[in-house]
Amino acid sequence: MNKINKLKLSLIIISFFNGTIVQAQFPINLVRPYDIDLHWAPQPAGTWEYGMVAEVAPSINAYNAHGSKTNVLQLWNNTVDSLAMLRGFPANTEIGQLDATLAGVSDNGVRGHLIPTASLNIWDANFSVRYFFPCYVSLGLYLPLFHMSLDDINFFDLTQNFTADDLLVKELLTNNFPENVRYLSGTFGCENKNVLDIGNPWNKTGIGDLTILGVWSRDFPQVKPVLKNVRLTGRLGVTVPTGMRTNENILFPIPYGNDGALGVVFGLNIELQWWRCLRGGVQADFWRVFGDTRDRRVKTDAAQTDLVLLARIPTYKTWGFTRRYTLYAELGDFERGYSVAFAYQYFNKGPDALTVVSNQYLTATAETASNIEEWKLHNFIVDVSVRCGAKDTPGRTRISFFYKHPFNGTRAIAAKTLGVRLILDF
């Protein structure tokens, strides 16, 4: 196949997958489509490289603000405070009137509180096409595909049955909490535009943000008894918001990428090889996402909990800076093409900032949300790989299997994943 036909094939692949978005901004540890995969080897100029990575998460939980392991719906708060949910709205609205009706009811720590639980299920795949130019430069297109579902949704009411206040809160709010939230949210703003459905499960399949990434990678062979090679790699690219944005009207929505915002990704990597059987390296990746304005659910009172918010208003969001550091070592027979690698990975995303585009609600209140605060996550990764075909020859295939184990974090979704990676060179 000549180069023109290969280019057409690449464009067809990208066009087929270019449609709908989870990446650097939502606190979750899924594979990024441009992960280095411990085998980011420079290829001869004129080489086309096609890649696919797929992973499934058999176990998913969350780490809360205190670093304790919790259910995913308790990521930001342990309970939903239904009394605080009503505060901060104009007195002439139905929400404000219900708040006035319950104004004499005190919050004793359990009254009006509900414990949310649910099961989050995920599988994802990432597709890539990469071309190698002279001068150790390559250009790649990367596009992820995601499937997620949220089911087994429950809200366990902690409100007791001892006092008249308990019975009133149960009657007006918590006895049928999902339906009450649906009704009250529908009265906010344009009728039925902002209806929040927290009682029904959801599932969605979509394609993520398209990443266009340029890479410079060069080997520097060393004529030394122990150190045999030094590989330096630099990356710079953009993420194009081609994917599914946050659905503000469902429970615990997850955007498939940067939620409609344009982003920049860049990174550096240094790798050393000792003898013919051991190499290790340090990788640093960074993401900067540009701010954008859109309707978002925000807090109207500082005491509100993040999971269930009735107000949906225009806000400008300044995204926090995201960084990821990876330390890895790989042991194997690199000439024959098989190895096992171990990696430690640390994610950190700085806090976001919100500006409310409204004269009726306060930016300072909206910025008390836990979901815009800093998040962190630590991962341990094991990767076993095999190469079929001679090094630097057309038709070479690389396949690897990996397991990712999150072991600590704050305000982050921790998915234990099993995956497979396939790379073809032509």
C-alpha positions in Angstrom: 0.0 0.0 0.0 1.5 3.4 -1.0 1.7 6.4 1.3 -1.3 8.1 -0.3 -3.6 5.1 0.3 -2.3 4.8 3.8 -3.2 8.5 4.5 -6.7 7.9 3.1 -7.1 4.9 5.3 -6.0 6.9 8.4 -8.5 9.7 7.6 -11.3 7.2 7.1 -10.5 5.7 10.5 -10.5 9.1 12.3 -13.7 10.1 10.5 -15.5 6.9 11.5 -14.7 7.4 15.2 -15.1 11.2 15.4 -18.4 11.8 17.1 -18.9 12.1 20.8 -16.1 12.4 25.3 -13.5 11.3 29.7 -10.1 12.7 30.2 -7.9 15.1 32.2 -10.6 17.1 34.0 -12.9 14.5 35.7 -11.2 12.9 38.6 -10.8 9.3 37.3 -7.7 7.2 36.4 -8.6 5.9 33.0 -6.0 5.4 30.3 -5.3 8.6 28.3 -5.2 8.0 24.5 -1.7 9.3 24.3 -0.2 7.4 27.2 3.5 6.5 26.7 2.7 2.8 27.5 6.4 2.2 28.3 7.2 1.4 24.7 7.2 4.9 23.0 10.1 3.9 20.7 11.1 6.2 17.8 10.6 4.5 14.4 12.3 5.1 11.0 10.9 8.0 9.0 8.0 6.9 6.8 6.6 4.4 9.3 2.9 4.4 10.0 1.8 3.2 13.4 -1.7 2.1 14.3 -2.7 1.5 17.9 -5.6 0.4 20.1 -5.9 0.2 23.9 -8.9 -1.3 25.6 -9.6 -1.6 29.4 -12.4 -2.6 31.6 -12.9 -1.7 35.3 -14.1 -4.7 37.4 -14.0 -2.6 40.6 -14.7 1.1 41.0 -14.9 3.1 44.2 -13.9 6.6 45.3 -11.6 8.4 47.7 -13.3 11.3 49.5 -11.7 14.6 50.8 -10.2 12.8 53.8 -8.7 10.0 51.7 -11.2 7.4 52.9 -12.5 4.8 50.5 -16.2 5.4 49.7 -19.0 4.7 47.3 -18.7 6.8 44.1 -21.7 8.9 45.0 -20.0 9.9 48.3 -17.0 11.3 46.4 -17.6 14.9 47.6 -20.0 14.5 50.6 -21.0 11.5 52.7 -24.7 12.5 52.6 -27.1 14.7 50.7 -28.5 17.5 52.8 -32.1 18.0 51.5 -32.8 20.9 53.8 -29.8 22.9 52.7 -30.7 22.1 49.1 -33.7 24.5 49.4 -31.7 27.5 50.6 -30.6 30.6 48.6 -33.6 30.8 46.2 -35.9 33.8 45.8 -38.9 33.8 48.2 -41.4 33.9 45.4 -40.2 30.6 43.8 -41.7 27.2 44.8 -38.3 26.2 46.1 -38.1 29.3 48.2 -41.6 28.8 49.5 -40.9 25.2 50.6 -37.7 26.5 52.3 -39.9 29.0 54.2 -42.3 26.2 55.2 -39.4 24.2 56.7 -37.6 27.3 58.1 -38.4 26.3 61.7 -37.0 22.8 61.3 -33.5 22.3 62.7 -30.8 20.2 61.2 -29.7 17.7 63.9 -27.1 16.0 61.6 -29.5 13.3 60.4 -32.8 15.1 59.8 -33.2 15.6 56.0 -29.9 13.8 55.3 -29.8 10.8 52.9 -26.9 8.4 52.1 -26.5 8.0 48.3 -25.1 4.9 46.8 -24.8 3.5 43.2 -22.7 1.3 41.0 -20.6 2.8 38.3 -19.5 0.6 35.4 -16.9 1.5 32.7 -15.1 0.1 29.7 -13.1 2.2 27.3 -11.0 1.9 24.1 -8.5 4.2 22.5 -7.6 4.3 18.8 -4.5 6.0 17.3 -2.8 6.7 14.0 0.8 8.0 14.0 3.2 8.9 11.2 7.0 9.3 11.7 8.8 12.1 9.9 12.5 12.7 9.5 14.4 14.4 12.3 12.9 12.1 15.0 9.5 13.7 14.8 6.1 12.1 14.6 2.5 13.3 14.5 -0.4 11.3 15.9 -4.2 11.4 16.1 -5.8 9.8 19.2 -9.5 9.2 19.9 -11.1 7.4 22.8 -14.4 5.5 23.0 -16.2 5.2 26.3 -19.1 3.3 27.7 -20.4 4.1 31.2 -23.5 3.3 33.2 -24.8 4.2 36.6 -27.3 1.8 38.3 -28.4 0.4 41.6 -29.2 4.0 42.7 -30.4 4.3 46.3 -30.9 7.2 48.8 -31.1 5.9 52.3 -33.1 8.3 54.5 -31.4 9.0 57.9 -34.4 11.1 59.1 -35.9 9.5 62.2 -39.6 9.2 63.2 -39.5 10.8 66.7 -40.7 14.3 66.3 -43.2 16.4 64.4 -40.2 18.0 62.5 -39.0 14.5 61.5 -42.5 13.7 60.1 -42.8 17.0 58.3 -39.4 16.6 56.6 -40.3 13.1 55.5 -43.6 14.1 54.1 -42.4 17.2 52.2 -38.9 16.0 51.1 -37.3 12.7 51.9 -40.1 10.1 51.6 -40.0 10.4 47.8 -36.8 12.2 47.4 -36.0 11.6 43.7 -39.5 12.6 42.6 -39.4 15.7 44.8 -36.1 16.7 43.3 -37.4 16.2 39.8 -40.4 18.4 40.5 -38.6 21.2 42.3 -35.7 21.4 39.8 -38.3 21.7 37.0 -39.7 24.8 38.6 -36.3 26.6 38.4 -35.8 28.9 35.4 -37.5 27.9 32.1 -40.2 25.3 32.9 -39.0 21.7 32.5 -35.7 22.8 31.0 -33.7 22.1 34.2 -35.5 18.9 35.4 -33.0 16.9 37.4 -33.5 13.1 37.3 -31.6 11.4 40.2 -33.8 8.3 40.5 -33.3 6.5 37.2 -30.1 4.7 36.0 -28.3 5.9 32.9 -25.9 4.5 30.4 -24.1 6.1 27.5 -21.6 5.3 24.9 -19.6 8.0 23.1 -16.3 9.1 21.6 -14.0 11.4 23.5 -11.9 14.4 22.7 -9.7 14.2 19.6 -6.0 14.7 20.5 -3.5 15.9 17.9 0.0 15.2 19.3 3.4 16.0 18.0 6.3 14.0 19.5 10.1 14.3 19.3 11.9 11.2 20.5 15.5 10.3 20.0 17.8 7.5 21.2 21.4 8.4 22.2 23.4 5.1 22.3 26.1 4.9 25.0 29.4 3.0 24.6 29.7 2.1 28.3 29.9 -1.1 30.2 26.5 -0.7 32.0 24.6 2.3 30.5 23.6 1.4 26.9 21.1 4.0 25.8 19.5 7.3 26.7 16.1 8.2 25.2 14.7 11.7 25.3 11.1 12.4 24.4 9.1 15.6 24.2 5.3 16.0 23.4 3.1 18.9 22.5 -0.5 18.7 21.3 -4.0 20.0 21.5 -7.3 18.3 22.6 -10.3 19.2 20.4 -13.7 19.1 22.1 -15.4 16.6 19.8 -17.1 14.7 22.5 -20.1 14.4 24.8 -20.4 17.1 27.4 -21.8 16.9 30.9 -25.5 16.2 31.1 -26.5 18.5 33.9 -29.9 16.8 34.3 -28.8 13.4 35.4 -27.2 12.1 38.6 -23.4 12.1 38.8 -22.8 13.1 35.1 -19.4 12.4 33.7 -18.1 14.3 30.6 -16.2 12.3 28.0 -13.2 14.7 27.9 -12.7 18.3 28.8 -16.5 19.1 28.8 -16.5 21.1 25.6 -13.3 23.1 26.3 -10.2 23.3 24.1 -7.0 22.0 25.8 -3.3 21.8 25.5 -1.2 18.8 26.5 2.6 18.7 26.8 5.1 16.4 28.4 8.7 15.2 28.8 10.3 11.8 29.3 13.8 10.5 30.0 14.6 6.8 29.8 17.8 5.0 30.5 18.7 1.5 29.5 21.3 -0.5 31.5 22.8 -3.7 30.0 20.4 -5.3 27.5 17.7 -6.3 30.0 16.8 -3.3 32.2 15.5 0.2 31.5 13.7 2.8 33.5 12.5 6.3 33.2 10.6 9.3 34.5 7.7 10.9 32.6 5.9 14.2 33.3 2.6 15.1 31.5 0.7 18.4 31.9 -2.7 19.6 30.7 -4.0 23.1 30.4 -7.7 23.5 29.6 -9.1 26.9 28.5 -12.0 28.4 30.4 -15.6 28.3 29.0 -19.1 29.5 29.8 -22.1 27.2 29.9 -25.0 26.3 32.2 -23.9 24.4 35.2 -25.5 23.3 38.5 -24.1 25.4 41.3 -24.6 25.9 45.0 -26.9 28.7 46.1 -26.0 28.2 49.8 -22.6 27.3 51.3 -24.2 24.5 53.3 -25.4 22.6 50.3 -24.0 19.3 49.3 -22.6 18.8 45.7 -24.4 15.7 44.4 -27.9 17.2 44.2 -28.2 20.9 43.3 -31.4 22.5 42.0 -30.0 25.7 40.5 -28.7 25.6 36.9 -27.3 28.9 35.8 -24.6 30.2 33.3 -21.1 30.1 34.8 -17.6 30.8 33.5 -15.2 28.0 34.6 -11.5 28.4 34.8 -10.0 24.9 34.8 -7.3 23.9 37.2 -3.9 22.8 36.0 -3.5 19.0 35.7 -0.2 17.2 36.1 0.8 13.5 36.1 4.1 12.0 37.0 5.2 8.4 36.2 8.2 6.5 37.4 8.7 3.1 35.8 11.2 0.2 35.4 11.1 -2.5 32.7 12.9 -5.9 32.8 13.2 -8.2 29.8 15.0 -9.3 26.7 14.7 -6.2 24.5 16.3 -7.8 21.5 13.8 -10.6 21.4 11.0 -8.3 22.3 9.4 -9.4 25.6 9.4 -7.6 29.0 7.5 -6.9 32.2 7.2 -3.4 33.5 6.2 -1.8 36.8 5.1 1.8 37.2 4.1 4.3 39.9 1.8 7.1 38.7 0.6 10.2 40.5 -2.2 12.4 39.3 -2.9 15.9 40.6 -5.3 18.5 39.4 -5.5 22.0 40.9 -8.7 23.7 41.9 -11.1 25.2 39.4 -12.6 28.6 39.7 -16.2 29.5 38.9 -17.7 32.9 38.0 -21.5 33.1 38.1 -23.0 35.0 35.2 -26.0 36.2 37.2 -27.0 39.2 39.4 -29.2 37.0 41.6 -26.7 34.4 42.8 -23.2 34.8 44.3 -19.9 33.6 42.8 -18.5 33.2 46.4 -21.2 30.8 47.2 -20.8 28.7 44.0 -17.1 28.4 44.7 -17.7 26.6 48.0 -18.4 23.5 46.0 -16.2 20.5 46.8 -16.3 19.3 43.2 -14.1 22.1 42.0 -11.4 21.6 44.6 -8.0 19.9 44.1 -8.0 16.1 43.5 -5.2 13.5 43.7 -4.7 9.9 42.9 -1.9 7.3 43.1 -1.7 4.2 40.9 0.5 1.1 40.6 0.7 -0.5 37.1 2.0 -3.8 35.9 2.5 -4.2 32.1 3.6 -7.4 30.3 4.5 -7.0 26.6 5.6 -9.1 23.6 6.8 -8.0 20.2 6.2 -10.1 17.1 8.5 -9.4 14.2 12.0 -8.1 13.9 12.9 -4.6 15.3 12.3 -1.7 12.9 10.7 -3.9 10.2 7.3 -3.4 8.5 4.5 -5.4 9.9 5.9 -5.5 13.4 3.3 -6.0 16.1 3.5 -5.2 19.8 0.9 -6.5 22.3 0.8 -5.9 26.0 -1.5 -6.6 28.9 -1.7 -4.4 32.0 -3.3 -4.1 35.4 -3.8 -0.7 37.1 -4.3 -0.6 40.9 -5.2 2.8 42.5 -4.1 2.8 46.2 -4.6 6.3 47.6 -6.2 9.6 46.7 -8.5 12.5 47.6 -11.7 13.5 45.8 -11.1 11.0 43.0 -12.7 8.0 41.3 -10.5 4.9 41.7 -11.0 2.3 39.0 -9.1 -1.0 39.1 -8.6 -1.8 35.5 -7.5 -4.7 33.3 -6.4 -3.8 29.7 -4.8 -4.8 26.5 -2.7 -2.7 24.1 -2.0 -3.5 20.4 0.4 -1.6 18.1 1.0 -2.3 14.4 3.9 -0.7 12.4 4.0 -0.5 8.6 
